[in-house]
C-alpha cells in the first residue's frame, strides 16, 4: 500500500466488472468500497442482480490471461472447484451451417464455469484485499457533486432498512451494467448525455442443466452449434463441473426457445447438427429450463462527449453491452480494468475523456465491431450495412469456409474472437495465401 495518494474509491456494482475494477483501484486507494444491492455473501447459487447468471458463461483467452495477472493462481482455484479449462479450438467443437470447423490447437486457454462459481472465486480474492470493503444490500441513489458541479465527491445510498447516507469518495466508478442510472444523474446535474448506439437482435436464450451419460463431442468441453444467416438458431452444450453440463438454445429476432421440456427438445432437434439433441435425450435434467431476453446490443459513446465531471468513471456493461452469444462481456470488462489501471497510475485524478477514449480504443472497439459485423449478417437485423461491413462479412465468410479444412486458419480466427489479436491479423499474408489456394472460395 506504500505510495497511495488517494483516500477512498467507491465502486457501484459488485459484478465481475466491479470486482476487476476494485482489484486495480486497491493498488492506489487506501480504501475501496463496493456498493451492491444484492447480498454478496459467498454462498453457492444465483443472485438477483445477475439475471443471466443461470446461462452458459465462458472466459475468453484474453480474459483468462488478465484474470490470472490480477489474481495469480485463480485458474487453478477454479479448476479445483470443478471448472473446466481447455484449448479454444482443440477442446471446443465449432459447427457452422451443419459443418464442423477445423480441429486444431490454438494455444489459447479458455475457462468454462457456471457464473456463480466464477464470480464467487473472484469475489473471494477481492474480499481478501485488506483495503477493500463490501457494502452489500445497499443501493446507490445518486451522486454528490462539488459546489461548482465539476467533480463527483461522493455517492448517495439507501440500505435495506431504508436508511440513507452519503459516502465520501475521491473516485467513483460505475459498473452497474446496462441499466446504469449514471446517465440520468449526470443529466440532472447539467451534463450532456452520451450518444447511444443500439443494434436490435431480439435474442432469446433458454438454458437447462443436465447430467449427461456421455459428452456430445468426446474430448471437448463445449460443443457450439453457431447460428448463421442460413440457420439462425444456435445451441451450446458446455461442461461446467464433472458430468454437469449447461445446455443453451438460442434464437434471434423473436425466435424463442421454449422452456417446457418437450418444446425445448424440439428446438434442439431443429438445430442444423444433431449432437446436442441426441446427448440430452439420454441425459438427466437437473432443473427446469429458464429463459433470458436480450433485445439489443448497446454502446454508450462517452468518448465522444466534450465534457465529463472529474472523479467519475464508467466501465463494463454500463459502457457497452454485447450480444452474449459471442462471450465477450467479461473479457472486455477485464480489458477495461487494465485501461483503468493505467489512468489511475498518475499523480492526479484521471482525465475522464482521456480514459474514455483509451477505453474505446483498447477495450471496446474491437469487440464491438466484431459483434456488429456478425449481427448484421442476419438479414432481419436492422443497421447500416456499409461497404466496409459488407467487405468484412464477405472476407469472414470465405475465411470460415477455408477454416473447415485448414486448422491454421481456424486457429488464427480463434485468436481474433478470443480478443488476443486484432482483426487485422486475419489479413496477414499467410492467411490470405490460404484463402487464395482454396479453389472453392476464390473470388
N, C-alpha and C positions, 0 to 999 in steps of 0.2 A: 504493500500500500504506500510505500515511500514515493514521494513526488506528486501525490494527488493535489490538484489545485482547486477542486470544487467540492462543495459540501454534499449536495443531495441531487439525485436524479429520480424522477418518477416515471415508471413505465405503465402505460394504460393498456392492460390486456396481458393475461398470463398464458397465451397460446404459444406455439412453437416460435413464432416470430418474436413475441415478447420475451421468451426465455433466452433466445440467442442475443437479442439486444441487451438484456440485463447482464449477460455474461461480459460483453465488451465494455459496457458502462462501468462495471465493477473495477475495471483497470484504472479508471480515472477518478471516480467519485467516491467520497468517503462513505456514502450511504446510497443504496439503490432500493427503492420501494416499488414493488409490483402490485398494482391495483387490479382486482378482477372481481366480478360479481358472483362467480361460482365459488364453491368451496374447493380449495386446491389441496386437500389432504391427499397423501399418497396412497390412495386406495385403488384397487382394481375396478375396472368398469368405465363407463362412458359418462361424460358430463354434458350438461345442458348447453353450455356455451360453445360446444363443437358439434353442431348438428350433423356434420358429415363424418363424425368420428366412427360410425359403425361400418364404414365402407373401406374398400381397399386403399391402402396408403403405401407409398414407396419413397425411399430417399434416393434420389438420383446420385450418380457417382460424384458429381461436384459437391452436392450437399453432404454426402458422407465424408468427403475429404475435409470439408470445413468443420463439420461436427467433430471429427477426430482431432483437428487442430485446436479447437476451443475446449474440448473435453477429452483429453488423451485417454485412450482405453475404452471409450464409450461403445465402440462397435463390439468389442469382446464382451462387454457387460450385456449388451442386447442379445448377443448370441447365447450367452449363458442363461438368459431368461426365456429363451425359446425362439427368438427372432432368427430369420434365415438370411444368409448372405450368399451371393454368387456373382458370376460374371454377367454383365449386361446383355451379352449376346450368347455366351456359352451356356448359361443356365436359365435363360428366358426364351421361350419359344414364341416367335412372332409369326402370325398368319395374316396375310392381307389378300382380300378377294379370293379366299379359299386356298391360297398358295403359301407354303412355308418359306420364310426368308432364309438366307444363307446362314449356316451353322458355323460359328467361329468363336474364338475367344478374343475379346476386345481389350482385356486388361483393365476393365472398368468394374470396380466393386460396387454393387448396389445392395440395399438393405430392404428386406420385406418383413414388416411387423405390423401388428394392429396398432391403431392410433393410441389407445390408452397405454400400451407398453412403451412405445417410443416416447411419448410425452412424459410418462412417469419417470423414466430414467434421466431424461434431460433435466426435468424439474428438480430431481433429487440432487443432481450435480450443481445446479444453480443455488438451491437451498443450502448446500454445504458451504457456499461462499460466505465468509464472515460478515461482509458488509452488504449483503442482500437480505431484504425482509419482504415477506409476502403479506399483503393486506387484502385477504380474500373476503368474500361475502360483502363486498363494498363496491359501489357503483360510482363512476365519475359522472358528474352532472354539469361540469363547466370548467372553464379556465379562468384564472385570475391574471390580470394584466397590470403592468406598471402604470403609474398615473398618466403618462403620455401615450399609452396604448402600444408602445413599440416593442414590448418584451413580455413574454409569459413568465410569471413569477410563482405560479402555484396551480393547484387543481382543487376544485370543489368536489366533495364526495358525500355520499349518504351510505351509511352502513345498513345491515339487515334489520336493525331496530328502528330505522328512520332517523337516526341522529346524523346531522350534517356537520361537516367540518371542512377546513381548508388546509391542504398540505402544502407547505412552502417547498419550492423547488428551484434550483438553478437551471435544470434542464427537464423538459417533459418530452417523452417520445410516445406517440400514439401508435399502438399496434392492435387496435380494436377491430380490425377486419373491415370488410366492405361495408358494414353497417356503421362505420365510424361516424360520430356526430361532430367531429372537429371542424368540418367544413361549415356547418351551421353556426358553431360557436364563433368561428372567425368572421363570418358574415355579420353576425350580431355585433361584433366589435369593430366593424367598419372595414375589414379587409376583403380583398377580392376573392371570389370563389374560383377554384381550379376548374379548367375545362375538363369535361369528361368524354371519353370515347367508349362506346358500347358496341358489342357485337352480339346480336341476339341469336343464340344457338338452340334454345329450347331443350336443353339437355335434361333428361331424367335418368337416374341410375338406381337400380334396385339390387340389394345385396342380401345374401343369405349364407350363414356359416354352415359348413359341413365337416363331417369326418368321413374321409374318402377311403375306400378299400385299397385304391391304388392311384398314383398320380396320373392325370390325363396325358402327361408328357414325361415319361420316366427320365430322370436325370436333370430335370428342370424344376425350379421352384415356382415358376409362373408361366402360364400359358395365356397369351394375349391375342385374341381374335379382334383385329383392328377394324373399326368402322371406316368405310371408304365411300366415295361418291356412288359407286355401283352397288355397294352393300352397306347401307347406312345404319346397320345395327352392329354392336360390338359386345364382347364379353371378356372377362378376366377371371382366371382361377389361380389364386395366389396362395401358396402355403405360407402360413404365418407362425405356426407353432406345432412342431411334431407332425401329426397327421391331420391337423386342423387347417382347413382352407376357407378363405373368403371367396365366394363366387359372386361376381357382379355382372349384371346385364345392363346395357345402356342403349338408349335411342335418342335421336335428336329431333328437333322441330316438332315436339309433341308426341313422338312415338314412345309410349310409356310402357316399360316392362312391368307386368302385373306383380302384385305382392302375394296373391293367392297361390298355393303350391302348384296347382295344375297350370295356371296361366304362366307362372314363372318358368316351368319346364317347357311349355310350348314355345315361349320366346327363345329360350336357349336352343331348342331344336331348330329354330328358324335361322340360326347363325350360319354363315357360309362354310363352316367347318364343324364336324360333329363331336370333337373330343370332349368339350366341357359337358355337353348334354349327356353323353354316354357315361362320363365319370360320375355325375351327380345322381343319375338314375340308380346306380349301385351304392350310393353313399347314404350316410345318416344325417339328416338335418339336425342342427344343434339349437336352432332358434327360428323365430318367424323371419320372413323377409321384410326389409324396410326400404323405403324409397327416399331419395333426396332430389329436389328440383334445383337446377342451376340455369336460370333463364338467359343470363347474359354474361359475357366476359366484360370486365370493366377496368378502365385505366383512367386515373386522375392525373392530369398533366401539371403537377406542381412545378415542374422545371420550367414551365412557360410563364409563370407569374412574374410580375415586375417587383413585387414586394411581399415580404413574409415576416412575421414577428420573430425576433431573436428568442432563444430559449425554448423553441418548439421544433420538433422534427417528426416525421411520419415514416413508417416502414411497414412491410408485409402487405397483406391483402387490402389494407387501408389505402395503399397507393395503387396496387394492381392485383386484380383477381382473375385468374386464368381458367379456361376450360379445364376441369380437373382430370379429364381422361389423359392428359399429357403428363401429369405428375410433376409439374414444375413448381408448385407453390412453395413447398418447404425449402427447396433448393434456392429459389430466388430470395426467400427470407434469409437464408444463410449468407448469400452473396451480399444482401443489404446490410447485414451485421458487419461485414468486412468494410463496406463503404463507411458506415458509421464510425467504426474504429479509427479509420484514417482521419476523419474530420474532427474527432474529439481529442486527437493527439496534440493539437496546437496549444498555444498559451491562452487564447481567449475562447469565448463561445464560438461554436461553429457558425459560419455564414450559411443560413438555411438555403438560399438559392444556389450556392455553390454545391452544397450537399445534394440537393435535388437533381442538379444537372449530372453530377457524378453517379448518383443512384440510377438515373435513366440510362446512362451510357454503360455502366459497369455491371448492373444487376438486372435491369428490366428489359431494355430494348431487344436484346437477342431472343429472349424467351417470348416476348410479346409478338415479335414478328413471325417467329415460328408458328405460334398458336394461330395468329391471324391468317397466315397463308393456308394453313391446314383447314381452318374453319370455313374459309371462303371456297374451299374445294368442294363443299356440299352446295349443290345448285340452289337450294332453298334458303340459304343463309344470306341475308342482305348485307351489302357492303361494297365499297369501291374496288372493283377488280381492275386495277391499273395495269398498264403494260408490264410494269416491273413485277407485280404479283403474278400475272399470268405466265411470265417467263420463268419465274421461280417454281411455280406449280408444274410447269412442263418439265423443267430440269429434274425436280424431285421425282416426278413420275417415271422418267427414264432411268434415273439412278436406282429407284426401288425395283424396277424390273431387272436390272443387272444384279442387284443385291440378292435376288432369289438364288443365284448360282455363284456369285462372287463374294466369298466371305470377307475379303479385304474391304470391298466397298461397303458391305453391311457394317463392318467394324467402324469405318470412317463415319458412316451415318449415325451409329450409336454414340460416338464421341460428341457429335453435334447436339443430338437430342438429350444427352446427359449433361449438357452445358459445360463440358470440359474444354471444348474447342468451338470457335465461332463458325457460322455457316460458310464463310469464305473458304475454309479449308476443303469444302466439298468441290471447289473449283480448282483444286491443285492439279498439276499436270498428270499425276499418276491416276487420279480419279477420272479425269476427262479421257485419258487414254483407254481406261477400262470401258467407258461408255462407247467410245468410237470403235473399239474392237468387237463390240457385241452387235451382231448384224440386225437383230430384231428392233433395236432402238436407235439405229442411225437415222439422222434427220433426212 
